[in-house]
Amino acid sequence: MAGDSETVTLLEAGRDEGQDQGRDQVHLAPCPAPASGSSPGGTMPTHVAIIMDGNGRWAARRGLPRVEGHRRGVEAVRRAVRSAIDLRIPYLTIYSFSSENWRRPAAEVADLMGLLKLFVRRDLADLHANGVRVRIIGERDGLPGDIAGLLREAEERTARNTKLTLVVAFNYGGRQEILRAVRKLAAAVAEGRLAPEAIDAAALTAALDTDGIPDPDLVIRTSGEQRVSNFLTWQTAYSEFVFVPDFWPDFDHATFLAAIGEFQNRDRRFGGLSARAG
């Protein structure tokens, strides 16, 4: 995941040990048909956000280098995207690289940046062909020129796609996003373009990186950790959280379905009375 323990990169995909063959495959293969009675039957979330956590621990338990955990994480990203498409979930957000992840050892950061470049080169065409729109959130200023260019290319090439919006939180922090939004509004007030009394929740929402994207209905975090790690701080005020014990490289369609099933069993009141009370 990004932010603290293991969250990092678009490329945090997961596969079981021994799945080396086909590791670099980039096609979004259809998910296996669910067993009888296992398909979701309740209200589906419009927006699922995932804190991808546990790559390093997955690798450590197998005596593998951390970068191998990140490589295997890429396959989990592909599976999650395929699941979202098959389940007709309009928005999927992945916490790929937090603003705090720059504190990691330089060699690991370099490995992650290399994986990002490989992902864009190998997977962007397939995402585009499958109708996926890529949207990047996070701080762009100060990024290396080649990384900033790749992120821009991903957004521009897929801008007209409508089947799934894949929101990639890169160099992202929830508190930092709110600060950028507040500064944007303060500048508008100072320049006379905005009255102070016009600043409300809607105005702040519109100034965030996620403007135009609905708030997440469901947030999934892998690896058993139970914290939000500076992820979508404003947007998750009424999100449902599901914490799963699996490390990110082991995340698959069945795990996705199970998390959605738990979401469907929740009673979402948004501060009001229970809709189930009758």
RAHUJO-V50020 format. One line per field, one symbol per residue. psi: psi as a letter, one per 20 degrees, with the letter a starting at -180 (. if undefined). Layout:
psi->???
//
This chain:
psi->rqgeejopqhkmrqqqpikhpjhjpipnqqqqpqrpiiqpiapqqhppqpooqjgghgghijkqqhhhghghhhhhggggggggghjlphppppnhorhiiiirqhhgghgghhhgghgghhighggghjkpppppqrphpiqqhhghgggggggghjhjqigpoooooplqpgghggghgghghhhhghjjipqhiioahhggghirhjpipqqphpppprjiqmrilkolgghkhkqppppqiqqgijpahgggggghgggiiqnohkiaqpiii.
//
